[in-house]
């Protein structure tokens, strides 16, 4: 027998669950004070998520997807990107979007059913939230192809869940990325659950990272609760992509501590004991231990940060709730550059009907 191919998947971790370094830290992490912005990004994201869930529970927001326990994946990814890169998020990437410049009010408007929420205040070329699972992977390949054809040193970052890697669209996008050596990084947020389907029931692959190898490029696995490991891996992958070295898949192994979304009840398919055991690994506690042990963080710092984040989130929620509701005809205004004739007629009829109803109300 002749062996014609073999592969290995590298696993990277810098901080263990107790916040202790298990290997030399990358340059950006050697000064503990330099890690405080990453810590703040995770705390802010968790504060935002809690408020968004509360708004949904009280009927003031639509369905929402929390990133509880997964904040390191998004903070690390967002911090690794440059402004000129393009983020293609799924529906749990608010932490990265904030670091990219998206306003909290934007995302609240989106989850409130207002299309203006996708008109980001900051990252003008970042893509809107993608709820259909995995369909944006092909978009990411297209964005990366555009960068390649223009000769631009930029990269696309496509964030997926573990379940998305079982979708055909994702494989097709990865296959093209490998064949054409596209400047794209696929970040897989492996939170162990595709809604109610556990990871072991959706794929027999030992790792999700190895799926990249079948497409001809590198896949690496990182501890997704170690924000340093996530940022380091995504930074390396982006540097390679921008320099013409082709794509990378970064699998961040973490755990979804919340329900899938606010319309899910995870207690129906997983044990509370399993979830409780996972809290000891969560990313915010891990980095806080590291900062505290290094003398870079105190109880007073923590209290001040919690207060600041709460104030920022409350201000965003108030701005969202005070935003005038879109006119009903706006449902036609966000699909086409030029509205087709039949839809234009429907829009005009709806405007006339709304106007007549308003006049009758005034009378």
C-alpha positions as CSV (number, residue, x, y, z in Angstrom):
1,X,0.0,0.0,0.0
2,X,1.2,3.5,-0.9
3,X,0.1,6.4,1.2
4,X,-0.8,9.3,-1.1
5,X,-2.1,11.8,1.5
6,X,-2.1,12.5,5.2
7,X,-3.0,15.4,7.4
8,X,-3.0,16.8,10.9
9,X,-5.1,19.5,12.5
10,X,-3.3,21.9,14.9
11,X,-5.1,22.8,18.2
12,X,-4.1,26.2,19.7
13,X,-4.7,27.5,23.2
14,X,-2.9,30.1,25.2
15,X,-5.0,30.4,28.4
16,X,-6.5,27.4,30.3
17,X,-9.8,27.7,32.0
18,X,-8.1,29.2,35.1
19,X,-6.6,32.0,33.1
20,X,-3.1,30.6,33.2
21,X,-0.8,30.8,30.2
22,X,0.0,27.3,28.8
23,X,2.6,28.6,26.3
24,X,4.3,31.9,25.5
25,X,1.6,34.5,24.6
26,X,1.6,36.2,21.2
27,X,3.1,39.8,21.0
28,X,-0.3,41.5,21.2
29,X,-1.1,39.7,24.5
30,X,2.2,40.0,26.4
31,X,1.1,43.3,28.0
32,X,-1.9,42.5,30.2
33,X,-3.2,46.0,29.9
34,X,-3.4,45.5,26.1
35,X,-6.0,42.8,26.7
36,X,-8.4,45.0,28.5
37,X,-10.2,46.2,25.3
38,X,-10.8,42.6,24.4
39,X,-12.2,42.0,27.9
40,X,-14.4,45.1,27.6
41,X,-15.7,43.9,24.2
42,X,-16.9,40.6,25.6
43,X,-18.5,42.2,28.7
44,X,-20.3,44.8,26.5
45,X,-21.6,42.1,24.2
46,X,-22.9,40.1,27.2
47,X,-24.6,43.2,28.5
48,X,-26.2,43.9,25.1
49,X,-27.4,40.4,24.8
50,X,-29.1,40.5,28.2
51,X,-30.9,43.7,27.3
52,X,-32.0,42.4,23.9
53,X,-33.4,39.2,25.5
54,X,-35.3,41.4,28.0
55,X,-36.7,43.5,25.2
56,X,-37.8,40.4,23.4
57,X,-39.5,38.9,26.4
58,X,-41.5,42.1,26.9
59,X,-42.6,42.3,23.3
60,X,-40.4,45.1,22.2
61,X,-38.0,43.2,20.0
62,X,-38.3,40.3,17.6
63,X,-36.6,36.9,17.8
64,X,-33.0,37.4,19.0
65,X,-29.9,35.1,19.1
66,X,-27.7,35.5,22.1
67,X,-24.0,34.8,22.1
68,X,-23.8,33.9,25.8
69,X,-20.6,31.9,26.4
70,X,-19.4,32.5,22.9
71,X,-18.1,36.1,23.2
72,X,-14.5,35.2,22.7
73,X,-15.1,34.0,19.2
74,X,-16.6,37.3,18.1
75,X,-14.3,39.6,20.1
76,X,-11.2,37.7,18.8
77,X,-12.5,37.8,15.2
78,X,-13.4,41.4,15.2
79,X,-10.2,42.5,16.8
80,X,-8.1,40.6,14.3
81,X,-9.7,42.3,11.3
82,X,-8.6,45.5,9.6
83,X,-11.1,48.2,8.7
84,X,-10.7,47.4,5.0
85,X,-11.6,43.8,5.4
86,X,-15.3,42.7,5.1
87,X,-17.2,40.8,7.6
88,X,-20.0,38.4,6.5
89,X,-21.8,37.5,9.7
90,X,-24.4,34.9,10.4
91,X,-26.8,35.8,13.2
92,X,-24.7,35.7,16.4
93,X,-21.8,38.0,15.6
94,X,-22.8,41.2,17.4
95,X,-19.5,41.2,19.4
96,X,-17.5,41.4,16.2
97,X,-19.9,43.9,14.6
98,X,-19.5,46.3,17.5
99,X,-15.7,46.2,17.2
100,X,-16.2,46.8,13.5
101,X,-18.2,50.0,14.2
102,X,-21.8,48.8,13.9
103,X,-24.0,50.7,16.4
104,X,-26.0,48.9,19.0
105,X,-29.1,50.7,17.8
106,X,-28.5,49.4,14.3
107,X,-28.7,45.8,15.6
108,X,-31.7,46.4,17.8
109,X,-33.5,47.9,14.8
110,X,-32.6,44.9,12.7
111,X,-34.0,42.4,15.4
112,X,-37.0,44.7,15.7
113,X,-37.9,44.1,12.1
114,X,-36.6,47.5,10.8
115,X,-34.6,47.2,7.6
116,X,-32.7,50.4,8.5
117,X,-30.9,48.3,11.0
118,X,-28.8,46.8,8.2
119,X,-27.7,50.3,7.1
120,X,-24.7,50.1,9.4
121,X,-23.4,53.4,10.8
122,X,-19.8,52.2,10.7
123,X,-18.6,49.3,8.5
124,X,-20.3,50.4,5.2
125,X,-19.1,47.3,3.2
126,X,-19.8,44.7,5.9
127,X,-22.7,42.4,4.9
128,X,-26.0,42.4,6.8
129,X,-26.9,39.6,9.2
130,X,-27.6,36.3,7.4
131,X,-30.3,34.1,9.1
132,X,-30.5,31.4,6.4
133,X,-27.8,28.9,7.5
134,X,-24.7,28.9,5.4
135,X,-26.0,30.8,2.4
136,X,-23.5,33.7,3.0
137,X,-20.5,31.4,2.5
138,X,-21.0,31.8,-1.3
139,X,-21.2,35.6,-0.8
140,X,-17.9,35.5,1.0
141,X,-16.3,33.7,-1.8
142,X,-17.6,36.3,-4.2
143,X,-16.3,39.2,-2.1
144,X,-12.9,37.5,-1.9
145,X,-12.9,36.9,-5.6
146,X,-13.6,40.6,-6.2
147,X,-10.6,41.5,-4.0
148,X,-8.4,39.1,-5.9
149,X,-9.4,40.4,-9.3
150,X,-8.8,44.0,-8.2
151,X,-5.5,43.2,-6.7
152,X,-6.5,44.5,-3.3
153,X,-4.8,43.4,-0.1
154,X,-8.1,42.8,1.7
155,X,-9.9,39.7,3.0
156,X,-13.4,38.5,3.6
157,X,-14.3,36.9,6.9
158,X,-17.2,34.5,6.9
159,X,-18.5,33.4,10.3
160,X,-20.5,30.2,10.5
161,X,-22.0,27.9,13.0
162,X,-21.0,24.2,13.3
163,X,-24.3,23.2,11.7
164,X,-23.5,25.3,8.7
165,X,-20.5,23.1,7.8
166,X,-23.0,20.3,7.0
167,X,-24.6,22.5,4.3
168,X,-23.9,22.1,0.6
169,X,-23.5,25.8,0.0
170,X,-20.7,26.0,2.5
171,X,-18.8,23.2,0.9
172,X,-19.2,24.7,-2.5
173,X,-17.9,28.1,-1.3
174,X,-15.0,26.4,0.4
175,X,-14.2,24.4,-2.7
176,X,-14.1,27.5,-4.9
177,X,-12.0,29.3,-2.3
178,X,-9.5,26.4,-2.4
179,X,-9.4,26.1,-6.2
180,X,-9.0,29.9,-6.7
181,X,-6.9,30.5,-3.6
182,X,-9.3,33.2,-2.5
183,X,-8.5,35.7,0.3
184,X,-11.2,34.5,2.7
185,X,-11.2,33.2,6.2
186,X,-14.0,30.9,7.4
187,X,-14.5,31.2,11.1
188,X,-16.6,28.3,12.5
189,X,-18.2,29.0,15.8
190,X,-18.5,25.4,17.0
191,X,-20.8,25.9,20.0
192,X,-21.7,22.2,19.9
193,X,-25.4,22.6,18.9
194,X,-27.1,23.2,15.6
195,X,-30.3,24.3,17.3
196,X,-31.3,21.0,18.9
197,X,-28.9,18.8,17.0
198,X,-25.7,18.0,18.8
199,X,-22.4,18.2,16.9
200,X,-21.8,14.5,16.9
201,X,-25.2,13.8,15.2
202,X,-24.6,16.3,12.3
203,X,-21.1,15.1,11.1
204,X,-18.8,12.1,11.7
205,X,-15.7,14.3,11.1
206,X,-13.5,14.3,14.1
207,X,-12.9,18.0,13.7
208,X,-14.7,20.6,11.6
209,X,-11.3,22.1,10.7
210,X,-10.4,19.1,8.7
211,X,-13.2,19.8,6.2
212,X,-11.0,22.6,4.8
213,X,-8.3,20.0,3.9
214,X,-10.7,18.3,1.5
215,X,-11.0,21.7,-0.3
216,X,-7.2,22.1,-0.5
217,X,-6.5,24.6,2.3
218,X,-5.5,24.7,6.0
219,X,-7.9,24.1,8.8
220,X,-6.9,24.9,12.4
221,X,-8.8,24.4,15.7
222,X,-8.6,26.7,18.6
223,X,-10.0,26.9,22.1
224,X,-13.0,29.2,21.4
225,X,-13.2,30.3,25.0
226,X,-9.7,31.7,24.8
227,X,-10.0,35.1,23.1
228,X,-6.2,35.3,22.7
229,X,-6.2,32.0,20.7
230,X,-9.1,33.2,18.5
231,X,-7.5,36.5,17.7
232,X,-4.1,35.0,17.1
233,X,-5.5,32.3,14.7
234,X,-7.7,34.8,12.8
235,X,-4.9,37.3,12.5
236,X,-2.6,34.7,11.1
237,X,-5.2,33.5,8.6
238,X,-5.9,37.1,7.5
239,X,-2.3,37.9,7.0
240,X,-2.0,34.8,4.8
241,X,-5.1,35.7,2.9
242,X,-4.2,39.3,2.2
243,X,-0.7,38.3,1.0
244,X,-2.0,35.8,-1.6
245,X,-1.6,32.7,0.5
246,X,-5.2,31.6,0.1
247,X,-8.0,30.7,2.5
248,X,-8.1,29.2,6.0
249,X,-10.8,27.7,8.2
250,X,-10.6,28.5,11.9
251,X,-12.7,26.2,14.1
252,X,-13.3,27.8,17.4
253,X,-14.5,25.2,19.9
254,X,-16.9,26.8,22.5
255,X,-20.3,26.2,24.0
256,X,-23.7,27.8,23.7
257,X,-24.8,28.6,27.2
258,X,-28.1,30.1,26.1
259,X,-31.0,28.8,24.1
260,X,-30.4,28.9,20.3
261,X,-32.7,31.9,20.1
262,X,-35.4,33.5,22.1
263,X,-38.0,31.1,20.5
264,X,-36.0,28.0,21.5
265,X,-36.2,26.1,24.8
266,X,-32.9,24.2,25.1
267,X,-34.1,22.4,28.2
268,X,-36.2,20.2,26.0
269,X,-33.1,18.6,24.4
270,X,-30.1,19.0,26.8
271,X,-29.6,18.5,30.5
272,X,-29.2,21.5,32.8
273,X,-26.2,19.7,34.4
274,X,-24.4,19.7,31.1
275,X,-24.9,23.4,30.8
276,X,-23.9,24.1,34.4
277,X,-20.7,22.3,34.0
278,X,-19.7,24.4,31.0
279,X,-19.9,27.7,32.9
280,X,-16.5,27.1,34.4
281,X,-15.0,27.3,30.8
282,X,-16.7,30.5,29.8
283,X,-14.5,33.1,28.2
284,X,-15.1,36.3,30.2
285,X,-14.3,34.6,33.5
286,X,-11.1,33.1,32.0
287,X,-9.7,36.4,30.8
288,X,-10.8,38.1,34.0
289,X,-8.8,35.6,36.0
290,X,-5.8,36.2,33.8
291,X,-6.0,40.0,34.1
292,X,-6.5,39.8,37.9
293,X,-3.6,37.4,38.4
294,X,-1.4,39.8,36.4
295,X,-2.5,42.8,38.6
296,X,-4.1,44.5,35.7
297,X,-7.7,44.2,36.9
298,X,-9.5,44.8,40.2
299,X,-13.0,44.6,41.7
300,X,-13.3,48.3,41.3
301,X,-12.4,48.1,37.6
302,X,-15.0,45.4,37.2
303,X,-17.7,47.4,38.9
304,X,-16.9,50.5,36.8
305,X,-16.9,48.5,33.6
306,X,-20.3,46.8,34.3
307,X,-21.7,50.3,35.0
308,X,-20.3,51.8,31.8
309,X,-21.5,48.9,29.7
310,X,-25.0,49.0,31.2
311,X,-25.2,52.7,30.6
312,X,-24.1,52.3,27.0
313,X,-26.6,49.5,26.4
314,X,-29.5,51.4,28.0
315,X,-28.8,54.5,25.9
316,X,-28.9,52.3,22.7
317,X,-32.2,50.7,23.8
318,X,-33.8,54.0,24.5
319,X,-32.7,55.3,21.1
320,X,-34.1,52.2,19.4
321,X,-37.5,52.5,21.2
322,X,-37.7,56.2,20.4
323,X,-37.1,55.6,16.6
324,X,-40.3,56.3,14.6
325,X,-41.7,53.1,13.0
326,X,-41.0,52.7,9.3
327,X,-44.0,53.5,7.0
328,X,-45.7,50.4,5.8
329,X,-44.6,50.9,2.2
330,X,-41.0,50.5,3.2
331,X,-41.5,46.7,2.8
332,X,-41.0,47.4,-0.9
333,X,-38.0,49.7,-0.6
334,X,-35.1,47.3,0.3
335,X,-35.1,44.6,-2.4
336,X,-34.4,46.3,-5.7
337,X,-32.4,49.2,-7.0
338,X,-35.3,49.9,-9.4
339,X,-38.7,48.5,-8.3
340,X,-40.4,46.3,-10.9
341,X,-43.6,47.6,-12.4
342,X,-46.0,45.2,-10.7
343,X,-44.5,45.8,-7.3
344,X,-44.5,49.6,-8.0
345,X,-48.2,49.4,-8.6
346,X,-48.7,47.5,-5.3
347,X,-46.6,50.0,-3.4
348,X,-48.6,52.9,-4.9
349,X,-51.9,51.2,-3.9
350,X,-50.7,50.6,-0.4
351,X,-49.6,54.2,0.0
352,X,-53.0,55.4,-1.3
353,X,-54.8,53.0,1.1
354,X,-52.7,54.1,4.0
355,X,-53.3,57.8,3.2
356,X,-57.1,57.2,3.0
357,X,-57.0,55.4,6.3
358,X,-55.1,58.3,7.8
359,X,-57.6,60.9,6.5
360,X,-60.5,58.8,7.9
361,X,-58.9,58.7,11.3
362,X,-58.4,62.5,11.3
363,X,-62.0,63.0,10.5
